[in-house]
Amino acid sequence: MKASFRIWRGDSQGGDFRDYATEVSEGMVVLDAVHRIQADQANDLAVRWNCKAGKCGSCSAEVNGLPRLMCMTRLSDLPLEQPVVIEPMKSFPKIRDLVTDVSWNFEVKKKIKKFRPRAPDAPDGTWRMAQQDIERVQEFRKCIECFLCQDVCHVIREHKPPRPFIGPRFFAHAAALEMHPLDVEDRAGQLNELHGIGYCNITKCCTRVCPEEINITDNAIIPLKERVVDEMYDPFRKLFRILNPRT
């Protein structure tokens, strides 16, 4: 059968949607259709992809207005009686067609305080950790950095860079560091002042679009907010922190 696709074409200076029609078959995903259009009708169509298995995060785009991985969005799940609308992520500067400039995210990551382990527990230089403490941070390590959570975040969409807000992907990264049983770095002040965690109003839109099903809001952002409040605004905790700094 034939299906219609409305794909955004253009660059940083502007652009518009163009309509294409191509044959689709059972089992195809959106990226398959884009590749077929690229091969047969629009050889200059720019699209970023790599693994085609939902693990590299390269083919992020907006399909029918929802941030998705094109390689994991099956055509059978879409209403093909209407054109499938494909456009680049709205939160990042356009480069060309479906490709956006996500370099801001990598600059943000550099600003987060790195992992700093405590002194080894044993004379042989090793540590002792409880399995449940390790399991707590494993969820965040599933992130493939597709930046769909960054794209759907209304704080990022409404306040373009530079901004004191790092977004849900990097709150999850900070949570993986903060909750690590060996880490002794203090990031509360940085999260509060430099990274803008207070701007997040926990709408859970980031959690809903995560292809790895990471519970970003409940397991990363809310615990970090609680930690910041305890560290920065509880007067007794603040006094204790001054008298007993982490080592």
VMD Tcl script that draws the C-alpha trace (Angstrom):
set ca {
  {0.00 0.00 0.00}
  {1.00 3.62 -0.45}
  {1.26 6.05 2.43}
  {1.70 9.81 2.48}
  {4.44 11.61 4.40}
  {4.80 15.32 5.11}
  {8.48 15.98 5.84}
  {10.01 19.28 6.91}
  {12.69 20.45 4.49}
  {14.95 23.41 5.09}
  {17.82 24.72 7.17}
  {18.63 27.28 9.86}
  {17.35 30.06 7.61}
  {13.88 28.55 7.23}
  {11.94 25.90 5.39}
  {8.58 24.22 4.91}
  {6.88 20.86 4.67}
  {6.94 18.83 1.46}
  {4.63 15.95 0.64}
  {5.82 12.53 -0.47}
  {4.08 9.24 -1.17}
  {5.82 5.88 -1.05}
  {5.05 2.18 -0.81}
  {5.03 0.76 2.69}
  {4.82 -2.83 3.84}
  {4.24 -4.81 7.00}
  {6.87 -4.33 9.69}
  {8.22 -1.03 8.39}
  {9.15 1.78 10.77}
  {9.18 5.51 10.06}
  {12.92 5.49 9.38}
  {12.42 2.81 6.69}
  {9.95 5.07 4.90}
  {12.27 8.08 5.20}
  {15.12 6.03 3.70}
  {12.89 4.90 0.82}
  {11.88 8.49 0.10}
  {15.52 9.54 0.33}
  {16.57 6.82 -2.13}
  {13.77 7.27 -4.68}
  {12.57 10.86 -4.51}
  {14.78 13.14 -2.39}
  {18.44 12.17 -2.54}
  {19.43 15.34 -0.69}
  {17.14 14.70 2.31}
  {19.25 15.01 5.47}
  {18.50 12.55 8.27}
  {20.70 11.40 11.14}
  {20.74 7.69 12.05}
  {23.15 4.94 12.98}
  {22.12 1.65 14.60}
  {18.45 1.37 13.53}
  {17.90 -0.63 16.71}
  {16.84 2.01 19.25}
  {20.21 2.10 21.00}
  {22.20 4.99 19.50}
  {19.63 7.78 19.91}
  {20.57 9.33 16.55}
  {17.25 9.32 14.70}
  {15.28 11.47 17.12}
  {12.57 13.54 15.46}
  {8.95 14.54 15.95}
  {6.41 12.21 14.37}
  {2.86 13.53 14.28}
  {3.89 16.10 16.89}
  {5.37 13.61 19.37}
  {9.13 13.29 20.02}
  {10.13 9.77 19.01}
  {12.90 7.59 17.67}
  {12.05 7.05 14.01}
  {13.59 3.57 14.05}
  {11.28 2.47 16.87}
  {8.04 4.00 15.58}
  {6.13 1.38 13.59}
  {3.95 2.57 10.74}
  {1.30 0.08 11.83}
  {0.85 2.15 15.01}
  {0.13 5.34 13.05}
  {-3.06 6.45 11.27}
  {-1.90 6.03 7.66}
  {-5.17 7.36 6.24}
  {-3.62 10.76 6.99}
  {-0.14 12.04 6.06}
  {2.54 11.11 8.60}
  {4.11 14.41 9.65}
  {7.87 14.22 10.33}
  {9.85 17.23 11.53}
  {13.09 17.92 13.42}
  {13.17 18.32 17.20}
  {11.81 21.76 18.03}
  {13.99 22.52 21.04}
  {17.29 22.60 19.15}
  {18.63 24.72 16.28}
  {17.98 23.29 12.83}
  {20.95 22.31 10.69}
  {19.20 20.82 7.68}
  {15.94 18.95 7.12}
  {15.52 16.47 10.01}
  {18.98 17.11 11.52}
  {19.33 19.42 14.53}
  {22.30 20.80 16.44}
  {22.33 19.05 19.83}
  {25.86 20.15 20.79}
  {24.48 22.32 23.62}
  {23.73 19.11 25.53}
  {27.36 18.00 25.49}
  {28.50 21.39 26.75}
  {26.00 21.15 29.61}
  {27.31 17.73 30.62}
  {30.83 19.10 31.02}
  {29.60 21.53 33.70}
  {28.28 18.84 36.04}
  {30.71 17.93 38.82}
  {32.43 14.65 38.03}
  {32.32 11.43 40.02}
  {34.48 11.64 43.16}
  {34.79 8.36 45.09}
  {35.45 8.06 48.79}
  {38.65 6.51 50.07}
  {38.88 2.73 49.55}
  {37.39 0.57 52.32}
  {40.06 -2.12 52.28}
  {43.88 -2.11 52.33}
  {43.94 -3.59 48.81}
  {42.29 -0.43 47.41}
  {38.80 -1.86 46.89}
  {35.37 -0.76 48.10}
  {32.38 -2.50 49.64}
  {28.89 -1.68 48.34}
  {25.40 -3.08 48.92}
  {23.69 -4.55 45.86}
  {20.52 -2.52 46.42}
  {22.53 0.71 46.34}
  {24.06 -0.26 43.02}
  {20.71 -1.22 41.53}
  {19.30 2.19 42.35}
  {21.55 3.95 39.82}
  {21.51 1.30 37.09}
  {18.24 2.64 35.65}
  {19.86 5.96 34.73}
  {22.69 4.22 32.89}
  {20.22 2.93 30.29}
  {20.06 6.43 28.78}
  {21.01 6.47 25.07}
  {21.16 10.30 24.93}
  {18.51 10.60 22.23}
  {17.55 13.93 23.89}
  {13.83 13.33 23.37}
  {13.28 14.23 27.03}
  {15.19 17.47 26.44}
  {13.10 18.16 23.35}
  {9.74 17.71 25.05}
  {10.70 19.68 28.19}
  {8.64 22.87 28.18}
  {11.29 24.76 30.20}
  {13.85 24.17 27.44}
  {11.32 24.89 24.70}
  {10.22 28.20 26.20}
  {13.62 29.46 27.36}
  {16.28 29.07 24.71}
  {20.01 28.81 25.62}
  {21.84 30.19 27.42}
  {19.74 29.32 30.44}
  {20.39 28.12 34.01}
  {18.58 24.84 33.31}
  {20.23 21.60 32.25}
  {17.11 19.56 31.50}
  {15.83 16.09 32.44}
  {18.56 14.08 30.72}
  {21.24 15.72 32.85}
  {19.21 15.64 36.03}
  {19.17 11.88 35.49}
  {22.94 11.97 34.96}
  {23.40 14.03 38.13}
  {21.15 11.61 40.01}
  {23.29 8.67 38.88}
  {26.30 10.43 40.40}
  {24.59 11.69 43.55}
  {23.04 8.31 44.37}
  {26.17 6.31 43.68}
  {27.21 4.64 46.95}
  {30.85 5.67 46.50}
  {30.40 9.29 45.44}
  {31.17 12.02 47.97}
  {30.88 15.11 45.75}
  {28.42 17.82 46.84}
  {26.25 18.99 43.92}
  {23.28 20.49 45.81}
  {24.38 24.09 45.40}
  {25.26 23.54 41.74}
  {21.90 21.90 41.02}
  {20.06 24.73 42.74}
  {21.89 27.75 41.34}
  {23.73 26.77 38.17}
  {21.53 23.96 36.84}
  {18.09 25.38 37.73}
  {16.40 22.27 39.09}
  {13.79 24.52 40.71}
  {12.38 25.41 37.27}
  {11.13 21.84 36.75}
  {7.49 21.51 37.78}
  {7.46 17.70 37.37}
  {4.87 17.40 34.59}
  {6.42 14.00 33.72}
  {6.47 14.74 29.98}
  {10.12 13.65 29.89}
  {9.28 10.29 31.44}
  {6.50 9.65 28.93}
  {8.73 10.03 25.86}
  {11.78 8.11 27.13}
  {12.36 5.12 24.79}
  {14.29 3.31 27.54}
  {11.37 3.78 29.98}
  {13.55 5.51 32.57}
  {11.39 6.99 35.30}
  {13.17 10.34 35.10}
  {10.68 12.35 37.15}
  {9.98 10.07 40.10}
  {13.37 8.39 40.44}
  {15.76 11.22 39.49}
  {14.27 14.72 39.53}
  {12.06 14.49 42.63}
  {14.79 12.90 44.81}
  {17.24 15.57 43.63}
  {14.75 18.32 44.48}
  {14.33 16.83 47.95}
  {18.09 16.64 48.39}
  {18.52 20.28 47.34}
  {15.82 21.43 49.77}
  {17.40 19.43 52.60}
  {20.91 20.67 51.87}
  {20.20 24.29 50.99}
  {17.12 25.33 52.95}
  {16.85 23.18 56.09}
  {18.62 25.36 58.72}
  {19.72 22.43 60.90}
  {20.94 20.43 57.93}
  {22.76 23.47 56.58}
  {24.53 23.99 59.90}
  {25.47 20.30 60.06}
  {26.86 20.50 56.52}
  {29.01 23.51 57.42}
  {30.37 21.78 60.54}
  {30.78 18.39 58.88}
  {31.72 18.85 55.21}
  {31.99 15.80 52.98}
  {35.47 14.37 52.63}
}
mol new
graphics top color blue
foreach p $ca { graphics top sphere $p radius 0.5 }
foreach p [lrange $ca 0 end-1] q [lrange $ca 1 end] { graphics top cylinder $p $q radius 0.2 }
display resetview
